[in-house]
Amino acid sequence: MPSRKTRWFSWLPDLNYQVWVLAAGRLLSQTGSGFTLFYAPIFFVNQVGLSATQVGLGLGSAAISGVVGRLLGGSFADSQFWGRRRTLLLSAIVSAIASLILAVSHDFLVFVVGNLMMGLGIGLYWPANEAMVADLTTPDQRNEAFALTRLCDSLGLGLGVVLGGLLVGTTGAYRALFVVDAVSFLVLFVVVYWAIVESNQSTVSHKAVSGWQQALRDRRLLTYVVANVLFTTYLVQINSTMPLYFTNFLTDLPKGFSPTTLSALFTWHMSVSVLCQLPAARLLNRFSRAYGLMLSASLWGIGFLLVWVTGVVPSHHLLWAIVALGVLALATVAYMPSASSITVEMAPESLRGVYLAVNSQCWAIGSFIGPPLGGWALDHSASVAHGLWLGLALSVTIVILVLQRLDRMMKQKPPQDAVKATLK
C-alpha cells in the first residue's frame, strides 16, 4: 500500500528533476516580474514624470529587442558552444541588469534602455528553456512538462502582483520593486548554475543562418505559424482589449464593470487557468497535438461569442462575463502545452532551439497585431466594438482549417531531402 506522502503527490507528473528545477526557477523569477508588471507604468508616469505616451513607447521597445533575443536565443540554444544552459544563464544576467537599470531610471532614455535589455533577456530565455524541457522529456511527457512551465509562469506573475501591491501599499517604495525583480533573476541564475546540466546531446552543428534557413523552408512549420499568430493575437485580447470593452461597451450598463469587479473577473480567469492546466495537458495526451490545438480554437470561438453576448445582452452581464472568461481560460490551457509540443515534434533534434524560437516569435507578432486591432475597434462605434468579438469568433474557422491541413502534413513522413539537410 503506497504511503500517504505518495498518495498526496501521485497526481503530479513524473518528470526529470531538472524540469522541476527549471519550473521552480521560473516561478521565482516570474514572482519578481509580477512585482513590476502592473506598477511600472504607474510609477514612471506619476512619480518619475514621464508621459503616458513615453511609457507606452518604452514598454513597446521591449517587443523589438525581444524579437532579436529570440533570434539569438534559438541559435545559441542549438550551438555547441552556448547550448541551452549557458543561454539561460546569459538570459538571467541580462534580465537582472535590465531590472537594475529600471531601478535607477530617472529619464526616458534610461527607461528605454532598461526595457530594451529586458526584452532581450526574455527573448533569450524562452527558446533555451523550452528546448531543454523537450530534451529532458519523452513525447508522452511533453504536454505536462510544458504545462508545468506555463503554470509556474502564471502562478509567479499572480503572486508577484499581489506581493508587489502589498509592498507598495505599505512602503510606497516603487524602486524597491525593480530591485526585487533583479534579485529574482539572480536567484534563477544560481538555480540554473548549480542544479542544471547541459541537455543538448545533438552532435550535428549548424551555422546560425543555415539553421534559420532550414526552419523557414519547413512547410509544416510555416503552416503552423499562420495558426499560431492568430492564437497569440487572441491571447493578447484578454489583457489589452477586454478590460476596456467591459468598462465602456456593455449595453444598458453605461459605466460598465467597476475596477473591483474587473479584478475579480480576471482573478477568476487566472484561477481556472492554473487549476486546469495540468489536468488539461494530461487529457490532451490522448489526441494528436494538432487536434488539441483545434479543440483550443473551438473554445476560443465559443469564448469570443460569449464576450459578444456579454456586451449586447440587456441584463445579467456579470454572469455572461464569468462564463466567457471561464471558457477562454480553458482555451488558453488547451493551447499552451500543445503549441510547444507540436513545435518540438516538427523540429530536428539539432534545431529545437531555432524551431522553438519561431514558435516564440509568434507571440511577438501577436502582441504587435492584437492591441492595435482591439484599440481600433474600441475607438469606433459600439457596433464596431461588439463586432470585433464576432470577427474574432469567425476567424477561428481559418485556424481550424489550417490546423486540419497541418495534421495531414504531420502524418506524412518528411521529405528525404529535408532529412538529409538536417545532417549536413
C-alpha positions, -999 to +999 in steps of 0.1 A: +000+000+000+015+034-010+024+058+017+003+088+025+030+110+010+030+090-022-008+093-024-007+131-019+017+136-048+007+108-071-013+133-093+018+152-101+036+144-135+066+121-132+092+142-148+130+146-147+141+165-116+157+192-138+123+200-153+110+206-118+141+228-110+135+249-142+098+253-132+108+263-097+133+288-110+107+302-134+082+306-105+107+326-085+118+349-114+082+355-125+073+364-090+099+392-093+085+402-127+050+403-113+062+429-088+068+453-117+042+442-142+012+464-131+031+491-112+059+502-136+035+524-157+020+540-125+055+547-111+071+562-142+041+584-150+031+596-115+065+597-098+093+599-124+072+623-146+073+606-179+042+610-201+019+580-208+030+580-244+067+578-234+059+549-211+040+532-238+069+536-263+094+524-237+074+493-228+068+486-265+106+488-272+109+455-252+090+438-280+115+449-306+145+437-287+125+406-278+125+396-315+163+400-316+166+380-284+145+351-298+166+350-329+198+348-308+183+325-282+173+299-308+207+299-324+226+300-291+205+271-277+214+249-306+251+258-308+277+235-295+294+264-276+265+281-259+239+254-256+207+256-235+223+261-201+247+289-210+219+307-229+197+305-198+225+319-176+230+347-201+193+355-201+192+357-163+222+381-162+208+403-189+174+405-173+189+413-138+209+441-154+177+454-171+159+455-137+187+474-121+187+499-149+150+504-145+155+508-107+178+538-112+160+553-142+151+590-140+145+598-176+131+585-209+164+574-224+174+552-195+139+538-192+141+527-229+175+512-224+162+492-194+132+479-214+154+470-244+176+450-221+146+433-205+131+423-239+165+409-249+167+388-218+132+374-221+138+367-258+169+347-249+151+327-222+122+311-239+138+291-268+165+278-245+141+269-217+116+251-239+144+233-258+158+220-225+123+208-214+120+190-247+154+174-243+146+161-208+112+146-216+097+119-237+069+127-263+043+114-239+056+137-211+059+169-230+024+182-228+025+180-190+061+194-188+053+224-209+020+229-189+041+228-157+063+256-171+034+278-180+016+270-147+046+283-128+048+313-151+012+322-143+015+315-106+046+336-103+031+366-120-001+364-099+019+360-067+042+389-077+013+412-085-002+406-050+030+409-031+041+440-051+008+456-043+013+449-006+049+463-007+038+495-025+007+499-003+028+497+029+060+514+019+054+533-013+089+522-024+083+516-061+120+514-069+124+485-045+101+465-068+127+466-095+155+456-071+134+426-060+129+417-097+167+419-102+173+396-072+148+371-086+167+368-118+199+364-099+182+335-080+173+320-113+210+323-124+221+304-092+194+277-096+205+271-132+242+272-125+241+248-096+212+224-104+211+222-143+234+204-166+236+209-204+209+188-220+217+193-257+232+159-268+230+166-306+263+162-324+251+179-355+262+215-357+246+242-379+256+277-388+231+301-373+219+314-407+216+279-422+196+267-392+171+295-396+170+290-434+162+253-429+134+261-404+118+286-426+118+261-455+098+237-435+062+239-449+048+223-417+063+250-395+052+278-418+017+264-419+017+262-381+029+298-379-003+311-396-025+294-370-002+303-341-001+340-349-039+340-347-037+322-314-013+347-299-035+376-312-064+360-294-044+357-261-034+394-262-071+405-265-078+392-230-055+416-213-053+445-238-088+449-252-113+431-229-109+452-198-117+484-217-146+467-236-161+456-203-158+491-189-172+512-218-194+490-241-219+470-220-254+476-232-277+492-206-248+495-182-231+528-192-204+527-165-195+491-172-180+469-146-162+486-117-124+481-113-131+458-084-154+436-105-129+436-133-102+425-109-124+397-096-132+385-131-096+383-142-087+366-110-113+340-118-098+336-153-064+331-139-076+307-112-093+285-138-062+285-159-040+275-130-063+248-117-070+232-151-035+235-167-021+201-156-053+181-159-059+195-194-024+186-205-028+151-193-062+148-211-048+162-243-021+135-244-048+111-258-050+131-290-027+145-316-011+179-309-030+194-339-063+181-325-055+196-292-050+230-309-083+225-328-100+220-295-084+252-282-095+271-313-131+259-309-131+271-273-117+305-284-146+308-308-172+300-281-155+323-256-155+352-281-191+347-288-198+348-251-179+380-248-201+395-276-232+382-257-219+399-225-217+432-243-251+431-261-275+415-237-296+439-217-291+421-183-270+395-165-238+410-178-217+396-149-230+361-153-222+360-190-187+375-184-179+348-158-189+321-182-169+338-211-137+341-191-140+306-178-143+292-214-114+314-225-093+301-196-100+266-209-090+277-244-057+290-230-048+259-211-055+237-242-033+260-263-002+264-241+013+229-239+001+218-274+018+248-291+052+239-277+048+202-281+038+203-318+068+226-325+091+200-309+076+172-330+083+192-362+119+201-352+150+181-359+168+175-326+197+197-337+173+226-344+150+225-315+161+259-303+155+276-336+121+260-342+110+269-306+123+304-313+100+306-343+071+295-321+081+322-296+083+349-324+046+343-330+040+358-295+058+389-306+038+392-338+005+385-320+015+412-294+021+436-322-012+429-340-036+424-311-035+457-292-038+480-323-066+458-337-086+460-304-078+497-299-090+505-334-123+487-328-129+504-294-121+538-309-151+534-332-188+530-325-204+504-302-214+483-331-178+480-343-166+472-307-192+445-305-184+433-340-148+428-330-157+397-310-179+382-337-150+388-362-125+370-339-150+341-334-154+337-372-116+338-377-114+306-357-127+289-388-094+298-406-074+284-376-092+251-377-088+247-415-051+255-412-047+230-384-065+203-403-040+208-431-012+207-406-025+175-391-024+158-425+011+171-431+023+159-397+011+124-405+033+123-436+069+114-434+092+145-440+108+145-474+141+127-476+160+157-489+148+176-457+160+148-435+194+148-453+196+186-449+194+182-412+225+160-412+247+184-432 
